[in-house]
């Protein structure tokens, strides 16, 4: 069984567009946040939510990014 410390360690800052969300999240939480907050126009146009993890060597840090795309 996972301890509380393990689940906290799995949580990362989440970036959406140019902004940063207040609460670190797991990838599954970020996916649910993206689904819940997707603009209706994008949903109607067939866009999907993608959550990607940054690469510290490429991006200078580790975080999750919520993107909407086809």
N, C-alpha and C positions, 0 to 999 in steps of 0.2 A: 504494500500500500504506500502511496506517496505521502510524504509529509507536507505540511503547509509551506515550508521553506522551498521545496521543490516546485510547487505551483507558482510561488512568487517569482522564482528564478526564470520560469518559462514565460513570464509576462514581459512584454517589451513596449516601449513607447510606440504610438500609432500616429502616422502622418496621413492626412487626407488633403489633397491639393497642396496649398501653401501653408496649411494649418497643422497643428499638433493637438491631438485630443488630450484631455486632462488626466485620464486614467490609463496606465499601462494595461495591456490585454494579451491573452493568448491568441494564437492564430484563429482558433475557432470562434472566440469572442469577437475578434475583429471582423470575421466573415459575417457573423450575425449582425453586428453593428452596421456594416455596409449594406446588407440586405434590407434592414429596417430603415435606413436613411437614404436609400437611393432615390434620386428625384424621379417623379412619376413619368416625366417625359423620356428619360433614358430607359426606364423599364418598358414603356410602350414601344420604344424603338428597338427593343431586343438586346439591350446591353446586359451584361452579367458582371457580378462582383468578382474581383480577383484580389487576393491578399498575397503580397510577396514580402520576403524578408530581405533586408539590405545585406550587402557584403561589406564588412568593415574595411577591407583593403580597397575596394572600388569606391565606396560611398563615404568612408571616414567614420563610420559608426554602425551600430546595429539597431534596427527598428523594423516595424512592420509598416507597409504602405498599402492603403486601400485604394484600388483603381477600379474604374468602370470602363468596360470595353466590349468589343464584339469578337 
